[in-house]
Amino acid sequence: MKKQRIFGLMTVFAMVLGVFASLVGGLSASATEGVAKQNVTIHKLKFESMPENVQNTGDEMTFSNSAPLAGAGFTAYDVTDDYWDAYDDATGSFETKKAAGIAAALAVDTTDMAGTVFDNTDTDGLSDEDLPITSNGKKAIYKFVETITPAEIKTPAAPFILGLPVYSDAGVLKTTVHVYPKNELKSVDFGFTKYGVNVSGTASVLANAKFILKKVDGGYYSATSGKFDATEAEATDTPHLSGADGRVTIDGLYLEPGSYEFYEIDSDVSKSADQNSLNPLLPEEIFHYKNNPVVTATVAADMTVTYTYYNQQMVEQEGDTAEAYNYKVPVPVKTVDDEDVDAGQTVTFTLSQKIPDDVAQYTQFALVDKFDTRLELLSDASTSIVDSLKIDGVAVTDVTAAYTKDSDDQFTVAFTPSQLAKYAGQTLTLNVEMKVKPGTNLTAINNDLTFDNNFYDKKGSTTVQTYGKRFKKIDNDTNEILKDAEFKIKKGNEYLQIADETGPLATFTGVASGKTVKWVAKDQATTFISPETGEFGIYGLASGTYTLEETKAPDGYVLIAPFTFTPDNTATELLVANKHKGILPSTGGTGIVAFVLIGVVAFGGAALYFTKGRRQIEG
């Protein structure tokens, strides 16, 4: 990078020498007759690069790539005696004696001396005074000291020696003597640290973000020329990147007082536009930004730098260091007060959204709730949802929530981002009451929440689940289907009552679905009856342990003992087997005695007959 510098073109020991009438003193009466003073004009110029040292001629000189510098002040001190004493004491050639005189003049301590004060250089970099051409009868020798240095100057100009009077090559006294003292500009370093804020709100340094620098009311900084002479497109071609430590630095800038702005541009780690999220074919979210300029550096007249920037919560800050933040969108959270539910149960969902630290950069902020068709949004939702708004658990009145019913299974609550700015980093919540519709579908009941915004839409979700249980009534020995068995279902100390649109049902034959569930005393419970298929049961129970109690067994069968079961989301039937009572004798009265007597008599008659017959045969 080229360093700009301000130069006069006299070296530390250079001297614009007059054409003296003699080498040791005295003046040419004819050349200076009637002339007591000679005008000296100082030129202060800015240069893009260090030129070669050039001997001043006393005449006006032109330099390419230069510009005037205002605000420099000089004082001319009379060191005539010191110069000529050293000159006279020296031996050797004229150049040797002159060098001795200049060295002695430069060594003079001017701290307590009075001198001729030049006005500060004007916008053209000029200041002039008329100086006497003699001092104590000798050619006047002056030591020029820069006593006021512009703030952007690194070091004052080196003192220089000027001897009067100054003549042209033709021996004519010059009307004005032009001199060009030199200075070097003070460099300024710019820098700040870039951070990325993740979805949880934690910040860490962010590398490879891109920035360009612009002078307010001026051009963009060119890394090639070292000047603010680039277009935005040209600056974008050579951006400044944050390093592995997150630092963005531009060192060795030679600047005028004023304001300079860092603008972020799109990069592989951050972009300003909507990233079209929720599309599985697109890349994952990267950091985003929108607020530009991200950092403003103000260079004061004394060349101190003050930064204006925004902290992580987008609150404007000012200091001698700076930070800049990029963000990812926080994920919405959906929770429910009961995940295992009965059919007909009312549950409360809580919609939670961390308000982004950079919510001031948002132009769109809405929560979109998409719920399962097996859930019914309660009729007063438009009022109850909005009225439930809290931020960090506290009800607020300065934030407007606008409810819109989008469809039978979706609603949107929209916010004004500017109203949320004061709550950046906190969490807003809404409560939504829904009823679980009865049905036979035992899959998870989904409820999705989308944070719809202008950077990257995010989705959260939760589910509730209802279960069921099917039973089959059979003979314990033959597996024959049994009908007309009666049961009640118990949970804890309460019993199951189902209802339809007509109200509670005292009995129900078969598998109950599409019914609401309520837990009541035993005498109010629904009795389940096994039909000819033997199948009975219930859809719409929360998870847990239940007891099946048989209250009436099929004719000829023994009641089973109560047993526990767990509902599930399968169609598997649980076999409920009854044992047959068997065939038992009657007791009391004659019982079987008559049958025994008849048998004895018959047996006795037969024996007599066969004995008589034998005798006959034998006889």
C-alpha positions as CSV (number, residue, x, y, z in Angstrom):
1,M,0.0,0.0,0.0
2,K,1.3,3.4,-0.9
3,K,1.8,5.7,1.9
4,Q,0.7,9.3,1.4
5,R,3.1,11.9,2.8
6,I,3.5,15.6,2.9
7,F,6.7,17.1,1.8
8,G,8.6,20.3,1.3
9,L,11.6,19.8,-0.7
10,M,14.3,21.0,1.5
11,T,16.4,18.5,3.4
12,V,17.3,18.9,7.0
13,F,20.4,20.8,6.1
14,A,19.3,22.3,2.8
15,M,19.4,26.1,2.6
16,V,18.0,28.4,0.0
17,L,21.1,30.5,-0.4
18,G,21.0,34.1,-1.6
19,V,23.5,35.5,-3.9
20,F,25.7,37.3,-1.4
21,A,27.7,40.4,-2.3
22,S,30.6,38.8,-0.5
23,L,31.3,35.5,1.3
24,V,32.2,37.0,4.6
25,G,29.6,39.6,5.2
26,G,28.6,43.0,4.0
27,L,26.1,43.8,1.3
28,S,26.1,45.1,-2.2
29,A,24.8,48.6,-1.8
30,S,23.7,48.8,-5.4
31,A,21.8,45.5,-5.3
32,T,20.0,46.1,-2.0
33,E,19.8,49.9,-1.8
34,G,16.5,51.0,-0.2
35,V,15.4,47.4,0.4
36,A,15.0,46.3,4.1
37,K,12.9,43.2,3.8
38,Q,12.2,40.3,1.5
39,N,9.0,38.3,1.3
40,V,9.2,34.6,2.3
41,T,6.3,32.3,1.3
42,I,5.9,28.9,2.8
43,H,4.2,26.1,0.7
44,K,2.8,23.0,2.4
45,L,1.9,20.2,0.1
46,K,0.6,16.7,0.4
47,F,2.3,14.0,-1.7
48,E,1.1,10.6,-2.7
49,S,4.7,9.2,-2.4
50,M,8.1,10.5,-1.3
51,P,9.7,12.5,-4.0
52,E,13.4,12.9,-4.4
53,N,15.1,15.6,-2.3
54,V,15.2,18.7,-4.5
55,Q,17.2,21.9,-3.9
56,N,14.9,24.9,-3.4
57,T,15.5,27.6,-6.0
58,G,13.5,30.3,-4.3
59,D,11.1,30.3,-7.1
60,E,7.7,28.6,-7.3
61,M,8.0,25.0,-8.1
62,T,5.4,22.5,-9.2
63,F,5.1,18.8,-8.2
64,S,2.9,16.2,-9.6
65,N,0.4,14.2,-7.4
66,S,0.4,17.0,-4.8
67,A,-2.3,18.8,-2.8
68,P,-2.1,21.7,-0.4
69,L,-2.1,21.2,3.4
70,A,-3.7,23.7,5.7
71,G,-3.1,24.4,9.3
72,A,0.7,24.3,9.6
73,G,2.4,27.0,11.6
74,F,6.0,28.2,11.4
75,T,8.3,30.6,13.3
76,A,11.5,32.2,11.8
77,Y,14.3,32.8,14.4
78,D,17.2,35.1,13.7
79,V,20.4,33.0,14.1
80,T,22.6,35.3,12.1
81,D,25.4,35.7,14.6
82,D,25.6,32.0,15.3
83,Y,25.8,31.2,11.6
84,W,28.5,33.7,10.7
85,D,30.6,33.1,13.8
86,A,30.8,29.4,12.9
87,Y,31.4,30.3,9.3
88,D,34.2,32.6,10.2
89,D,35.8,30.1,12.6
90,A,35.8,27.3,10.0
91,T,38.6,26.7,7.6
92,G,38.6,25.3,4.2
93,S,36.4,25.7,1.2
94,F,33.3,27.8,0.9
95,E,31.1,24.6,1.1
96,T,33.0,23.5,4.2
97,K,32.5,26.9,5.9
98,K,28.8,27.0,4.9
99,A,28.2,23.6,6.3
100,A,29.7,24.7,9.6
101,G,27.5,27.7,9.7
102,I,24.4,25.7,9.0
103,A,25.2,23.2,11.6
104,A,25.7,25.9,14.2
105,A,22.5,27.7,13.2
106,L,20.5,24.4,13.4
107,A,21.9,23.7,16.9
108,V,20.6,27.0,18.3
109,D,18.0,26.4,21.1
110,T,15.1,28.5,20.2
111,T,12.9,27.6,23.2
112,D,13.1,31.0,24.8
113,M,13.8,33.1,21.7
114,A,11.3,35.5,20.1
115,G,10.8,35.0,16.4
116,T,8.7,36.0,13.5
117,V,5.5,34.0,13.6
118,F,3.9,33.0,10.3
119,D,0.1,32.5,10.2
120,N,-1.0,28.9,9.8
121,T,-1.1,27.8,6.2
122,D,-4.4,28.4,4.5
123,T,-6.4,26.0,2.4
124,D,-3.9,26.5,-0.4
125,G,-1.2,25.5,1.9
126,L,0.3,29.0,1.9
127,S,1.6,31.5,4.5
128,D,4.0,34.4,4.1
129,E,5.8,37.2,6.0
130,D,8.3,39.9,5.1
131,L,11.7,39.3,6.8
132,P,14.6,41.7,7.2
133,I,17.4,40.9,4.9
134,T,20.1,42.1,7.3
135,S,20.9,41.6,11.0
136,N,23.6,43.5,12.8
137,G,25.0,44.6,9.4
138,K,25.2,41.0,8.2
139,K,23.2,39.0,5.7
140,A,20.3,37.6,7.8
141,I,20.2,33.9,8.6
142,Y,16.9,32.4,9.8
143,K,16.1,29.1,11.4
144,F,12.6,28.0,10.5
145,V,10.8,25.8,13.1
146,E,7.4,24.2,12.6
147,T,5.6,25.2,15.7
148,I,2.0,24.1,14.8
149,T,1.7,20.7,13.2
150,P,-1.7,19.4,11.7
151,A,-3.0,16.4,13.6
152,E,-2.7,14.1,10.6
153,I,1.1,14.7,10.5
154,K,3.2,12.1,12.1
155,T,6.2,14.3,12.9
156,P,6.8,18.1,12.4
157,A,8.9,19.2,9.5
158,A,12.6,19.2,10.2
159,P,13.9,22.7,10.9
160,F,15.6,24.4,8.0
161,I,18.0,27.3,7.4
162,L,17.3,30.2,5.0
163,G,19.8,33.0,4.3
164,L,18.6,36.4,3.0
165,P,18.7,38.2,0.7
166,V,18.1,35.8,-2.2
167,Y,18.9,36.9,-5.8
168,S,18.2,35.6,-9.2
169,D,20.9,34.1,-11.3
170,A,21.1,37.6,-13.0
171,G,21.8,39.2,-9.6
172,V,18.3,40.7,-9.2
173,L,16.8,40.6,-5.8
174,K,13.8,38.3,-5.8
175,T,10.5,39.8,-4.8
176,T,9.4,36.6,-3.1
177,V,11.4,33.6,-1.8
178,H,9.4,30.4,-2.1
179,V,10.3,27.5,0.3
180,Y,8.9,24.0,0.7
181,P,9.4,22.4,4.1
182,K,8.5,18.7,4.3
183,N,6.4,16.5,6.7
184,E,5.3,12.9,6.9
185,L,1.7,12.0,7.5
186,K,0.6,10.1,10.6
187,S,-0.8,6.7,9.9
188,V,-4.0,5.4,11.4
189,D,-5.0,1.8,12.0
190,F,-8.7,0.6,11.8
191,G,-9.9,-2.6,13.3
192,F,-12.8,-4.4,14.9
193,T,-13.8,-8.0,15.9
194,K,-16.4,-10.0,14.1
195,Y,-18.7,-12.4,16.0
196,G,-21.3,-14.9,15.0
197,V,-24.3,-15.5,17.3
198,N,-25.7,-19.0,17.0
199,V,-29.3,-20.1,17.5
200,S,-28.9,-20.3,21.3
201,G,-27.6,-16.8,21.5
202,T,-23.9,-17.7,22.1
203,A,-21.4,-15.5,20.3
204,S,-18.0,-16.7,19.0
205,V,-15.5,-15.2,16.6
206,L,-16.5,-15.5,13.0
207,A,-13.8,-15.9,10.2
208,N,-14.1,-15.1,6.5
209,A,-16.8,-12.5,6.7
210,K,-16.3,-9.8,4.0
211,F,-16.2,-6.0,4.3
212,I,-15.5,-2.9,2.3
213,L,-14.5,0.6,3.6
214,K,-16.1,3.9,2.5
215,K,-15.3,7.4,3.4
216,V,-18.5,9.3,4.2
217,D,-19.3,11.6,1.3
218,G,-16.4,10.1,-0.6
219,G,-15.3,7.0,-2.4
220,Y,-14.5,3.4,-1.4
221,Y,-11.1,2.4,-0.2
222,S,-8.8,0.8,-2.8
223,A,-6.3,-1.7,-1.5
224,T,-4.4,-1.1,-4.7
225,S,-4.0,2.7,-4.6
226,G,-4.3,3.2,-0.9
227,K,-6.9,5.9,-1.5
228,F,-10.6,6.3,-1.4
229,D,-11.0,6.4,-5.1
230,A,-12.7,3.1,-5.8
231,T,-16.3,2.4,-6.8
232,E,-18.4,0.1,-4.7
233,A,-17.9,-2.6,-7.4
234,E,-14.2,-2.2,-7.4
235,A,-14.0,-2.3,-3.6
236,T,-16.1,-5.5,-3.6
237,D,-13.6,-7.2,-5.8
238,T,-10.9,-6.9,-3.1
239,P,-12.8,-7.0,0.2
240,H,-11.3,-7.2,3.7
241,L,-11.9,-10.5,5.4
242,S,-12.2,-11.3,9.1
243,G,-9.4,-13.6,10.3
244,A,-9.4,-16.7,12.3
245,D,-9.5,-14.6,15.4
246,G,-12.5,-12.6,13.9
247,R,-10.4,-9.5,13.5
248,V,-10.9,-7.1,10.6
249,T,-7.9,-4.8,10.2
250,I,-6.6,-2.2,7.8
251,D,-3.3,-0.8,9.0
252,G,-1.2,2.2,7.9
253,L,-4.0,4.4,6.6
254,Y,-3.1,8.1,6.0
255,L,-6.3,9.9,6.5
256,E,-7.9,13.2,6.8
257,P,-10.2,13.8,9.8
258,G,-13.7,12.5,9.1
259,S,-15.9,9.5,9.2
260,Y,-15.2,6.1,7.6
261,E,-17.7,3.3,7.3
262,F,-17.3,-0.5,7.1
263,Y,-20.0,-2.2,5.1
264,E,-20.5,-6.0,5.2
265,I,-21.0,-7.8,1.9
266,D,-22.2,-11.3,1.2
267,S,-19.8,-14.1,1.8
268,D,-19.7,-17.9,2.3
269,V,-20.4,-17.4,6.0
270,S,-23.0,-14.7,5.9
271,K,-25.6,-13.1,3.7
272,S,-28.2,-10.4,4.0
273,A,-31.1,-11.8,2.0
274,D,-33.7,-14.5,2.9
275,Q,-32.1,-17.9,2.7
276,N,-35.2,-19.7,1.6
277,S,-35.2,-22.1,4.5
278,L,-37.4,-25.1,5.1
279,N,-36.4,-26.4,1.7
280,P,-34.5,-29.7,2.3
281,L,-32.7,-29.3,-1.0
282,L,-31.1,-26.0,0.0
283,P,-27.9,-25.6,2.1
284,E,-28.1,-25.2,5.9
285,E,-28.5,-21.8,7.4
286,I,-25.5,-19.5,7.5
287,F,-25.2,-16.3,9.5
288,H,-27.1,-13.3,8.4
289,Y,-26.7,-9.5,8.6
290,K,-28.7,-6.5,7.4
291,N,-27.6,-3.5,9.4
292,N,-25.0,-1.4,7.4
293,P,-22.6,0.2,8.1
294,V,-21.6,-2.3,10.8
295,V,-18.9,-0.1,12.2
296,T,-18.2,3.6,11.7
297,A,-14.7,5.0,12.5
298,T,-14.5,8.7,13.2
299,V,-11.1,10.3,12.9
300,A,-10.9,13.5,15.0
301,A,-8.7,16.5,14.3
302,D,-6.1,15.1,16.7
303,M,-6.2,11.9,14.7
304,T,-7.7,9.8,17.5
305,V,-10.2,7.2,16.3
306,T,-13.6,6.7,17.9
307,Y,-15.8,3.8,16.8
308,T,-19.6,3.7,16.6
309,Y,-21.0,0.2,16.5
310,Y,-23.8,-2.1,17.8
311,N,-23.4,-4.6,20.6
312,Q,-24.9,-8.1,20.5
313,Q,-28.3,-6.8,21.4
314,M,-28.1,-4.1,18.7
315,V,-27.7,-1.3,21.1
316,E,-25.5,1.5,19.7
317,Q,-22.1,1.8,21.4
318,E,-19.2,4.2,21.1
319,G,-15.6,3.6,22.1
320,D,-12.0,3.2,21.1
321,T,-12.6,-0.5,20.1
322,A,-15.4,-2.0,18.2
323,E,-17.3,-5.3,17.6
324,A,-19.7,-6.4,14.9
325,Y,-22.2,-9.3,15.1
326,N,-23.8,-11.7,12.7
327,Y,-26.7,-13.9,13.6
328,K,-28.6,-17.2,13.1
329,V,-32.3,-17.4,13.6
330,P,-33.4,-18.9,17.0
331,V,-35.6,-22.0,16.7
332,P,-39.2,-21.8,18.0
333,V,-40.2,-24.3,20.7
334,K,-43.6,-26.0,21.1
335,T,-44.5,-27.7,24.3
336,V,-47.7,-29.2,25.7
337,D,-48.9,-29.7,29.3
338,D,-49.8,-33.4,28.6
339,E,-48.3,-35.5,25.9
340,D,-50.4,-38.7,26.7
341,V,-54.0,-37.7,26.3
342,D,-57.5,-39.1,26.4
343,A,-60.0,-38.6,23.6
344,G,-61.8,-35.3,24.1
345,Q,-59.2,-34.0,26.5
346,T,-58.3,-30.3,26.4
347,V,-54.6,-29.7,26.3
348,T,-52.6,-26.4,26.5
349,F,-49.8,-25.9,24.0
350,T,-47.1,-23.2,24.7
351,L,-45.5,-21.5,21.8
352,S,-42.1,-20.1,22.7
353,Q,-39.8,-17.9,20.6
354,K,-36.6,-16.4,21.7
355,I,-36.6,-12.8,20.5
356,P,-33.4,-12.5,18.4
357,D,-30.7,-10.2,19.6
358,D,-30.9,-8.5,16.2
359,V,-34.7,-8.2,16.1
360,A,-34.2,-4.6,15.1
361,Q,-33.0,-5.9,11.7
362,Y,-36.1,-8.0,11.1
363,T,-38.9,-6.8,8.8
364,Q,-41.1,-9.9,9.3
365,F,-41.8,-11.7,12.6
366,A,-44.7,-14.2,12.8
367,L,-45.4,-17.5,14.5
368,V,-47.4,-19.9,12.3
369,D,-49.1,-22.8,14.1
370,K,-50.0,-25.8,11.9
371,F,-51.9,-28.5,13.9
372,D,-53.2,-32.0,13.2
373,T,-56.8,-32.3,12.0
374,R,-57.3,-34.5,15.1
375,L,-57.0,-31.4,17.2
376,E,-59.7,-28.8,17.5
377,L,-58.8,-25.2,18.2
378,L,-61.1,-23.8,20.8
379,S,-63.6,-21.2,19.6
380,D,-62.2,-18.3,21.7
381,A,-58.6,-18.8,20.4
382,S,-58.4,-15.4,18.7
383,T,-58.8,-13.7,22.1
384,S,-57.2,-16.2,24.4
385,I,-54.0,-16.7,22.4
386,V,-53.3,-12.9,22.1
387,D,-54.2,-12.3,25.8
388,S,-51.8,-15.0,26.9
389,L,-48.8,-13.1,25.5
390,K,-45.9,-12.9,28.0
391,I,-42.2,-12.0,27.6
392,D,-39.9,-13.7,30.0
393,G,-42.9,-14.7,32.0
394,V,-44.3,-11.2,32.4
395,A,-47.4,-9.9,30.6
396,V,-46.7,-6.9,28.4
397,T,-48.9,-4.2,27.1
398,D,-46.6,-2.5,24.6
399,V,-46.4,-5.3,22.1
400,T,-49.2,-5.9,19.6
401,A,-50.0,-9.5,18.6
402,A,-52.2,-9.9,15.5
403,Y,-54.1,-13.2,15.2
404,T,-55.2,-14.6,11.9
405,K,-57.0,-17.8,11.2
406,D,-55.4,-19.1,8.0
407,S,-57.4,-22.3,7.7
408,D,-59.2,-25.0,9.8
409,D,-55.8,-26.3,10.9
410,Q,-53.6,-23.3,10.9
411,F,-53.3,-19.8,12.5
412,T,-50.7,-17.1,12.5
413,V,-49.8,-14.6,15.2
414,A,-47.7,-11.7,13.7
415,F,-45.6,-9.1,15.6
416,T,-44.1,-5.7,14.8
417,P,-40.3,-6.2,15.1
418,S,-39.7,-2.7,16.3
419,Q,-42.0,-3.3,19.3
420,L,-39.9,-6.2,20.3
421,A,-36.5,-4.5,20.0
422,K,-36.5,-3.5,23.7
423,Y,-37.0,-7.2,24.6
424,A,-34.1,-8.5,22.4
425,G,-32.7,-11.8,23.8
426,Q,-35.8,-12.5,25.9
427,T,-38.4,-15.2,25.2
428,L,-42.0,-14.5,24.2
429,T,-44.7,-17.1,24.9
430,L,-48.3,-17.8,23.8
431,N,-50.7,-20.4,25.2
432,V,-53.1,-22.3,22.9
433,E,-55.9,-24.5,24.1
434,M,-56.9,-27.4,21.9
435,K,-59.2,-30.4,22.2
436,V,-58.2,-33.9,21.2
437,K,-60.8,-35.2,18.8
438,P,-61.9,-38.8,19.3
439,G,-61.0,-41.3,16.5
440,T,-59.4,-44.6,15.6
441,N,-56.1,-43.2,14.4
442,L,-53.5,-44.1,17.0
443,T,-50.5,-42.4,15.3
444,A,-48.8,-39.3,16.9
445,I,-50.9,-36.2,16.8
446,N,-48.5,-33.5,15.3
447,N,-48.4,-29.9,16.1
448,D,-45.8,-27.7,14.1
449,L,-44.7,-24.2,14.8
450,T,-42.9,-22.1,12.2
451,F,-41.0,-18.9,12.9
452,D,-41.7,-17.0,9.7
453,N,-39.1,-14.2,9.2
454,N,-37.1,-12.4,6.6
455,F,-33.9,-14.3,7.1
456,Y,-34.4,-18.0,7.6
457,D,-37.6,-19.7,8.6
458,K,-37.3,-22.1,11.5
459,K,-39.6,-24.9,12.6
460,G,-40.3,-26.5,16.0
461,S,-42.8,-29.2,16.7
462,T,-44.4,-31.4,19.4
463,T,-46.8,-34.3,19.5
464,V,-49.5,-35.7,21.7
465,Q,-50.4,-39.3,21.7
466,T,-53.6,-41.2,22.4
467,Y,-53.8,-45.0,22.7
468,G,-56.3,-47.8,22.7
469,K,-56.9,-51.4,23.6
470,R,-58.9,-54.2,21.9
471,F,-60.0,-57.3,23.7
472,K,-61.5,-60.6,22.5
473,K,-63.7,-62.8,24.7
474,I,-63.1,-66.5,24.4
475,D,-63.6,-69.9,26.1
476,N,-60.6,-70.8,28.1
477,D,-60.6,-74.5,26.8
478,T,-62.0,-74.3,23.3
479,N,-61.2,-70.7,22.2
480,E,-64.8,-70.4,21.3
481,I,-65.9,-66.8,21.0
482,L,-68.1,-65.7,23.9
483,K,-70.6,-62.9,23.8
484,D,-72.6,-60.9,26.4
485,A,-69.7,-60.6,28.8
486,E,-69.8,-57.2,30.6
487,F,-66.8,-55.1,31.8
488,K,-65.8,-51.8,33.3
489,I,-62.4,-50.1,32.9
490,K,-60.7,-48.6,35.9
491,K,-57.8,-46.2,36.3
492,G,-56.7,-45.4,39.8
493,N,-59.8,-45.0,41.8
494,E,-62.0,-43.8,38.9
495,Y,-63.9,-45.6,36.1
496,L,-64.2,-44.9,32.4
497,Q,-67.2,-43.2,31.0
498,I,-67.5,-42.6,27.3
499,A,-69.8,-40.2,25.6
500,D,-70.9,-39.2,22.1
501,E,-72.9,-36.2,20.9
502,T,-76.0,-37.4,22.8
503,G,-74.2,-37.6,26.1
504,P,-72.7,-40.3,28.4
505,L,-73.3,-43.9,27.3
506,A,-74.4,-46.4,30.0
507,T,-73.4,-49.4,27.8
508,F,-71.5,-50.0,24.7
509,T,-71.2,-53.2,22.7
510,G,-68.0,-53.7,20.7
511,V,-64.9,-51.5,20.2
512,A,-65.7,-47.8,21.1
513,S,-64.1,-45.2,18.8
514,G,-65.0,-41.6,18.2
515,K,-66.0,-41.2,21.8
516,T,-64.9,-38.7,24.4
517,V,-63.4,-40.1,27.6
518,K,-64.2,-39.1,31.2
519,W,-63.3,-40.6,34.5
520,V,-66.2,-41.0,37.0
521,A,-67.4,-43.1,39.9
522,K,-68.1,-46.7,39.3
523,D,-71.9,-46.4,39.2
524,Q,-71.6,-43.8,36.4
525,A,-69.1,-45.8,34.3
526,T,-69.9,-47.2,30.9
527,T,-70.3,-51.0,30.7
528,F,-68.6,-52.6,27.8
529,I,-70.3,-55.7,26.3
530,S,-68.7,-58.3,24.1
531,P,-70.6,-58.9,20.9
532,E,-71.0,-62.0,18.8
533,T,-67.5,-61.5,17.5
534,G,-66.2,-61.4,21.1
535,E,-64.3,-58.1,20.3
536,F,-64.7,-55.1,22.6
537,G,-62.4,-52.3,23.6
538,I,-61.8,-48.5,23.6
539,Y,-59.8,-46.0,21.5
540,G,-58.7,-42.7,23.1
541,L,-56.9,-43.5,26.3
542,A,-53.7,-41.9,27.6
543,S,-50.8,-44.1,28.4
544,G,-50.7,-45.7,31.8
545,T,-51.9,-48.8,33.7
546,Y,-55.5,-49.7,33.7
547,T,-57.6,-52.5,35.2
548,L,-60.3,-54.5,33.4
549,E,-63.0,-55.7,35.7
550,E,-65.5,-58.2,34.4
551,T,-68.9,-57.5,36.0
552,K,-70.9,-60.2,34.3
553,A,-69.7,-63.4,32.7
554,P,-71.4,-65.2,29.8
555,D,-73.9,-67.8,30.9
556,G,-72.2,-71.0,32.1
557,Y,-68.9,-69.3,32.8
558,V,-67.0,-68.0,35.8
559,L,-66.1,-64.3,36.3
560,I,-62.4,-63.7,35.6
561,A,-60.4,-61.9,38.2
562,P,-59.6,-58.2,37.5
563,F,-56.3,-57.7,35.6
564,T,-54.2,-54.8,34.5
565,F,-53.4,-53.8,31.0
566,T,-51.5,-51.0,29.2
567,P,-53.1,-49.4,26.1
568,D,-50.9,-49.1,23.0
569,N,-51.1,-47.9,19.4
570,T,-51.4,-51.3,17.8
571,A,-54.4,-53.4,16.7
572,T,-53.2,-56.4,18.7
573,E,-56.1,-58.0,20.6
574,L,-55.8,-59.1,24.2
575,L,-57.5,-62.5,24.7
576,V,-59.8,-62.6,27.7
577,A,-60.6,-66.2,28.5
578,N,-63.4,-67.5,30.8
579,K,-63.5,-70.9,32.3
580,H,-66.7,-73.0,32.0
581,K,-68.5,-73.8,35.2
582,G,-68.8,-77.5,34.4
583,I,-71.8,-80.0,35.1
584,L,-72.6,-80.6,38.8
585,P,-75.2,-83.0,40.4
586,S,-78.4,-81.9,42.1
587,T,-78.6,-82.5,45.9
588,G,-81.6,-83.1,48.3
589,G,-84.9,-85.2,47.8
590,T,-84.5,-88.7,46.5
591,G,-81.6,-87.8,44.5
592,I,-80.3,-90.9,42.7
593,V,-81.5,-93.5,45.2
594,A,-84.5,-94.5,43.1
595,F,-82.3,-95.1,40.1
596,V,-80.0,-97.4,42.3
597,L,-83.0,-99.4,43.6
598,I,-84.3,-99.9,40.1
599,G,-80.9,-101.2,39.1
600,V,-80.7,-103.7,42.0
601,V,-84.2,-105.1,41.3
602,A,-83.4,-105.5,37.6
603,F,-80.1,-107.2,38.4
604,G,-81.8,-109.6,40.9
605,G,-84.5,-110.6,38.4
606,A,-82.0,-111.4,35.7
607,A,-80.0,-113.6,38.0
608,L,-83.1,-115.6,39.0
609,Y,-84.1,-116.2,35.4
610,F,-80.7,-117.5,34.4
611,T,-80.6,-119.9,37.4
612,K,-84.0,-121.3,36.6
613,G,-83.2,-121.8,33.0
614,R,-80.0,-123.6,33.8
615,R,-81.8,-125.9,36.0
616,Q,-84.3,-126.6,33.2
617,I,-81.5,-127.3,30.8
618,E,-79.8,-129.5,33.2
619,G,-83.0,-131.1,34.0
